[in-house]
Amino acid sequence: MLTTLYNPMRMVADRIAAYYVSHPDLLENLLVRLGAQNVKHRWGHSIECTCPLHGGDNPRGFTLYYDRGNPVWRCFTDTCGKGGLSWLLMKKYPSAGYDQAVVSLGRFCGITVDGSVMHVTKKAIDEETLEVVKRRLGIVTANRQQSIMRFPEEMVVSSVKDLYSPAAAEYLRYLTSPASERIGSGLKCRQIPLHILQQFQIGFVPRMRWVWWNPQEKKDIGWFDDRISFPWRYVDGTLMGFAGRHTMNVDHQKYKTLNGTGRALMLWGLGDRKCLAEIQRTGVVHLVEGYTDVMRGHEHGCHNIAAVGGTELTPEQIKLLMQVGVRCAVTYLDGDGPGRNASESIGRQLFNRIRVMEAVPPADKDPGELTDYREFWTPIVQAKPFTPSRSLR
Ligand SMILES: [Zn+2]
């Protein structure tokens, strides 16, 4: 299938730039091709290298970063200036006009442009994406930072679309129907409003949609087959992976995390813009256990809320909370035994650094189950200062 887009050259250029952004390896290749050295990707953030325009040997003399999703470069060591990708090519090859620069940019990443018509094979884009995913899935390194990657936005777009397809009807019912109802496998429905699902880009991944090569079995095997997908975003919005939840076979690996997802570096919910804005306004964060808890908070107007996804915080998560300006944490973990223990251990991790308040939901309830506004807020209003007196159960 050939997608033909007839557009003024600038729109073509934007489209190509977006393609580069979703394929960071191509951006690195482009810089190398233009003569940059020491190309280093600070994942999801920027690329640093020597300046491909004036040369030079400062490995941090040139930066390419993302400004609201657009790649922007800047030379710090000479007078090369700054600009977008097309401008970079025009500076490098002064005889090239704008159109020619865009055509070359396209050619470098496999997109053919003739005149102001761009031909992109849908298949080529899909395969490239899959290729990136496969490669990353195979990477296992001792250094946790190195195995973290930036995932292509296409994965969010397609999974969100699939949640509203007929094949996912039961999953959508599980997520949105009243808490008094149950789905076929016996699970209680979650009663999450549609607009909240959309805000967090919750999706669905059908069988064999995301696959990778398994050398033992010598075939593509599925990942996330038939799962609800929760995108993980860093505080700057970078897509850093996915968690997927089964609802049918409830005992077998309820949650899976896509390899390469930087879970230990993030708290789910902090990537939401409303969340960050509210933390910066108030200095307060509410720490809950899981995805539903975060979404319930947003439904009830509690935006400064993030999920720890475990019983302890990692050093990176603590550092991040400090960096975004948290001065007080309200722990609001599940009402059951494990939830109480998590509340104690997280409280102990934080109380020497910042103020910690402890909110306790009604016995054996999760904040995510509190569909009633007043029921959700009452434990927060009644939260008490944390004191590490209790022993762990
Ligand atoms: Zn320069």
Boltz pocket constraint, residues with backbone or C-beta under 6 A from the ligand:
constraints:
  - pocket:
      binder: B
      contacts: [[A, 51], [A, 52], [A, 53], [A, 54], [A, 55], [A, 61], [A, 75], [A, 76], [A, 77], [A, 78], [A, 79], [A, 80], [A, 81]]
      max_distance: 6.0
